[in-house]
Amino acid sequence: GKMLEASGQVFYVDEPLNVRRSPGVFEKRIEQWYPYITSENEREFLAPVRDMLRLKYSVIDGLRAAESLVEVRHALREWRRFALARRRRRRPLVKEPHAVLSAAWFAGRLDCDVVVTVRHPLAVASSWKRLGWTFDFANLLEQPLLLRDVLGPFLGEVERIVRAPADVVEQAGLLWRIIYTRAADYRAGVQNLVLVRHEDL
């Protein structure tokens, strides 16, 4: 994303659907990792997503959430960066791995050009182990539409891991399978969306 932004033609927006994102970037509070957005629940997401794609930064929200002088400076710096990008009419380039389960909605509803990069599962597990990451699969079970549309083939495994958390390799492997099974489905029926292997970038 940063390399493409260096072209001067796009403005890089980093993970607006991350539950730990700056509140100035995305107005709606995100409650779960990997939120699943469809036409059925888009009402709560549509306006904040459109504002984000228009590069609107709410400096008031950013300042309200600031807990230190460093965070105040960060909010003001981000506000200036977003304002400058709007004046220069930069196209938004959004890097958001947590939107992968909602990629069809972004492509179809908002006419976004979507690129899904496919990482090798061993690379994912290795990164998780190195960084000490884990994933709470309850984030997926708390989304009824995701349960209905996506999780069916994996429901038993997800429920088991929620009851008795598995080691990091099994967690990473299950999440990888859920994500890329969904991504494989996109190839058949979603325009404006391409899949590329991470190592081909």
C-alpha positions in Angstrom: 0.0 0.0 0.0 2.8 2.5 0.9 4.6 1.7 -2.3 1.6 2.3 -4.4 0.9 5.5 -2.5 4.4 6.7 -3.4 3.1 7.1 -7.0 1.2 10.2 -5.9 -2.0 8.9 -7.4 -3.6 7.2 -4.4 -3.9 7.7 -0.7 -3.2 4.8 1.6 -5.8 4.0 4.3 -4.6 1.4 6.8 -7.2 -1.1 8.2 -10.2 1.1 8.9 -12.2 -2.0 10.0 -9.6 -3.0 12.6 -11.2 -2.9 16.1 -8.2 -1.0 17.3 -8.2 1.6 14.5 -8.2 5.4 15.0 -11.8 6.4 15.5 -11.2 9.4 13.3 -10.8 7.2 10.3 -14.0 5.2 10.6 -17.0 6.6 12.4 -18.7 3.4 13.3 -17.3 1.4 16.2 -16.3 -2.1 15.0 -17.3 -4.7 17.6 -15.9 -7.9 16.0 -12.8 -8.8 14.0 -13.7 -9.7 10.4 -17.1 -8.0 10.3 -19.4 -9.5 7.7 -21.3 -6.8 5.6 -24.1 -7.6 3.2 -27.2 -5.8 1.9 -29.1 -7.1 5.0 -27.0 -5.2 7.5 -25.4 -2.5 5.4 -27.4 0.3 6.9 -25.1 0.6 9.9 -21.9 0.5 7.7 -22.8 2.3 4.5 -22.4 5.9 5.5 -19.2 5.4 7.5 -17.6 3.4 4.6 -18.6 6.1 2.1 -17.1 8.8 4.3 -13.9 6.8 4.6 -13.7 6.3 0.9 -14.2 10.0 0.5 -11.2 10.5 2.8 -13.1 12.2 5.5 -11.3 12.2 8.8 -13.2 13.1 12.0 -10.7 15.1 14.0 -13.2 15.5 16.8 -13.6 11.7 17.2 -9.8 11.3 16.9 -9.2 14.0 19.6 -11.9 12.6 21.9 -10.3 9.2 21.9 -6.8 10.5 22.5 -5.4 9.5 25.8 -2.0 11.2 25.6 -0.3 14.1 23.9 1.2 11.7 21.4 -2.3 10.5 20.4 -3.5 14.2 20.1 -0.6 14.9 17.7 -1.4 11.7 15.8 -5.1 12.7 15.3 -4.1 16.2 14.1 -1.5 14.8 11.7 -4.0 12.3 10.3 -6.6 15.1 9.8 -4.1 17.1 7.9 -3.0 14.1 5.8 -6.6 13.2 4.9 -7.5 16.8 4.1 -4.5 17.2 1.8 -5.3 14.0 0.0 -8.9 15.2 -0.6 -7.7 18.5 -2.0 -5.3 16.7 -4.3 -8.2 14.3 -5.4 -6.3 11.2 -4.5 -8.0 7.9 -5.0 -8.4 5.9 -1.8 -6.3 2.7 -1.5 -7.6 0.8 1.4 -5.6 -2.1 2.9 -8.1 -4.1 5.0 -7.6 -7.8 5.6 -10.5 -7.8 8.0 -12.9 -6.9 5.1 -12.1 -10.1 3.1 -15.3 -11.8 4.1 -17.2 -8.7 2.9 -15.3 -8.2 -0.3 -18.4 -9.0 -2.5 -20.3 -6.2 -0.8 -17.5 -3.7 -1.4 -17.2 -4.7 -5.0 -20.9 -4.9 -5.8 -22.4 -2.1 -3.6 -19.7 0.5 -3.8 -18.1 -0.5 -7.1 -14.7 -0.9 -5.5 -11.8 -2.7 -7.3 -10.9 -5.4 -4.9 -7.6 -7.4 -4.8 -7.4 -10.4 -2.4 -3.9 -11.5 -1.8 -3.5 -15.2 -0.9 -0.8 -16.0 1.6 0.6 -19.5 2.1 -0.9 -21.0 5.3 2.6 -21.8 6.7 3.6 -18.2 6.3 0.5 -17.1 8.2 1.1 -19.6 11.0 4.8 -18.6 11.2 3.8 -14.9 11.5 1.3 -15.7 14.2 3.9 -17.7 16.2 6.6 -15.0 15.8 4.2 -12.2 16.9 2.5 -14.1 19.6 -0.9 -13.7 18.0 -4.0 -15.7 18.7 -7.6 -15.3 17.5 -10.9 -15.4 19.4 -13.2 -17.3 17.1 -16.2 -16.0 19.2 -15.9 -12.9 16.9 -17.2 -15.1 14.1 -20.0 -16.8 16.1 -21.4 -13.5 17.2 -22.3 -12.6 13.6 -25.6 -14.3 12.7 -25.3 -13.6 8.9 -21.8 -14.9 8.8 -23.0 -18.1 10.6 -25.7 -18.5 8.0 -23.7 -17.7 4.8 -20.1 -18.7 5.4 -19.4 -20.7 8.6 -21.6 -23.7 7.9 -18.8 -26.1 6.8 -16.6 -25.0 9.6 -19.1 -24.5 12.4 -18.1 -27.6 14.4 -14.4 -26.8 14.4 -15.1 -23.1 15.3 -17.3 -24.1 18.2 -14.7 -26.6 19.4 -11.9 -24.1 19.4 -14.1 -21.6 21.2 -14.8 -24.1 24.0 -11.1 -25.3 24.2 -8.7 -22.9 22.4 -6.2 -24.8 20.2 -2.6 -24.1 19.6 -1.7 -21.2 17.3 -1.0 -23.3 14.3 -4.4 -24.9 14.4 -6.1 -21.5 14.9 -4.2 -19.9 12.0 -5.0 -22.9 9.8 -8.7 -22.8 10.5 -9.0 -19.0 10.0 -7.0 -19.4 6.7 -9.4 -22.0 5.5 -12.4 -20.0 6.3 -11.0 -16.9 4.6 -9.8 -18.5 1.4 -12.7 -20.8 1.0 -14.8 -17.6 0.9 -12.3 -15.9 -1.4 -12.4 -18.9 -3.8 -16.2 -18.4 -4.0 -15.7 -14.8 -5.3 -13.9 -16.0 -8.4 -17.2 -17.4 -9.8 -19.5 -14.4 -9.4 -17.9 -11.1 -8.3 -16.8 -8.5 -10.8 -14.1 -6.0 -9.9 -12.3 -8.6 -7.8 -9.1 -10.5 -8.4 -7.1 -13.0 -6.4 -3.3 -12.9 -6.4 -0.8 -15.0 -4.6 1.2 -13.0 -2.0 4.5 -14.3 -3.4 3.6 -13.0 -6.9 3.4 -9.4 -5.7 
